[in-house]
Amino acid sequence: MTDLTDSPAVRRLTDWDTERLESLADEYDTPLYVMDCDRVKENYTRFSAAFPDAHVMYAAKAHTGKAVLEAVLEAGGTIECAAWGELQRSIDAGADPNELQYTAVNPPAHDLDYAAELGAENPGLTITIGALDTLERLKERGYDGRIAIRINPGIGTGHHEKVATGADAKFGIPYERVPDMADRVREDFELVGIHAHAGSGVLTDDLEDHCRAIERVGDMARRVGDDELEFVDIGGGYGVPYREDEQPLDLAKTSDMVRDAVGDLEAQLKLEPGRYIVADAGLILTTVNTIKEAPDTTVVGVDASLSTLIRPAMFGSYHPMLNVSAPERDPLEVTVGGPVCTSADVFAHDRPIAEPERDDILAIGNAGSYGYELANQFHSQPKPAEVVLEDGETRIGRRRETLEDVTRLEQ
């Protein structure tokens, strides 16, 4: 088991070894993702220890890199997947298909074809459905195995409206229709669980809203017969502090509140954290290429962009930043942006950072979750490399793309 003796509840950007980060930027070039898989295992172990009688899965969509999936499996975790590609990548990383859970959200035909075939060969696979259509389409494919019903609890929580899935009609069966759906599932399938996911980025101050949603999940599980269910899955969404003055999630308080909210159950409790496991295990290194004095700010241009990390542009997300090359310099309020031709390509506005100079290396923190997963090739920019830190060694997790990689599908 991973030793948590020296493992803080959150890893701040200032906790990283700046000399090592500079050497990584020098050796592997920038922009560069850095993923610490030792930290991934620490985070999984810490979270799992807070819920000793629950089953903790890892939500693969947060980061599907093979090294990360392998680290979760090594720590004793199983994996929850949201698409057929995540199922296959989990299997490639060594996961037992009989322990995978596939959460189908408006699944394309190819996804259901793959899942039905996988389930026929591996009867332990669980498919979570959020629509009657999905159930009927699975039956058409000859699937008659394990089904969990995704509930829409009508309560959304999280750091942004775009991730407050618990109140979004796109996700799950409307609450009062769940008992009828349970009867329908039991006619042709094995109903093994109830599932819900209220939202993402939940910290301690958000727990009351989060637990109101969980309370409804527990109530519904008892209505459909929790003594006949294998599990009640309350999803993930547990957050990490992105801002320097935010406190980490109080796991002991979270565990107590969650248990009180869900109530007594015959079925096993399941959770599926993603962000909590990987966010503070990853960062981005980027090189300063431009210093421009503007009337209202100093603009610092870097080689990373919204193609590298889209969260600030998509969600208005805050990511901590550190001048790795000279953290001791006096701070200067600067605006940090990349080379993409849109005003959305900005990582920080008027942020105090140790005064950057051209060729300095900056680090963008908490990039392990939904960072590389949302990276893209806008402006024909090849995706960055990703290096993995584990057991005192450094290795390439993903090589840097080339322009040939960007254009290889063209005909």
Secondary structure, DSSP 8 states (H G I E B T S, - for coil): ----TT--SS--GGGS-HHHHHHHHHHH-SSEEEEEHHHHHHHHHHHHHHSTTSEEEEEGGG---HHHHHHHHHTT-EEEESSHHHHHHHHHTT--GGG-EEE-SS--HHHHHHHHHHHHH-TT-EEEESSHHHHHHHHHTT--SEEEEEEE-S--EESSGGG-GGG-TTSSEEGGGHHHHHHHHHHHSEEEEEE---EE-B-GGGHHHHHHHHHHHHHHHHHH-GGG-SEEE----B----STT-----HHHHHHHHHHHH---SSEEEE--SHHHHGGGEEEEEEEEEEEE-SS-EEEEES--TTT--HHHHH-----EEESS-TTS-EEEEEEE-SSSSTT-EEEEEEEEE---TT-EEEE-S-TTTTGGG---GGG----EEEEEETTEEEEEE----HHHHHTT--
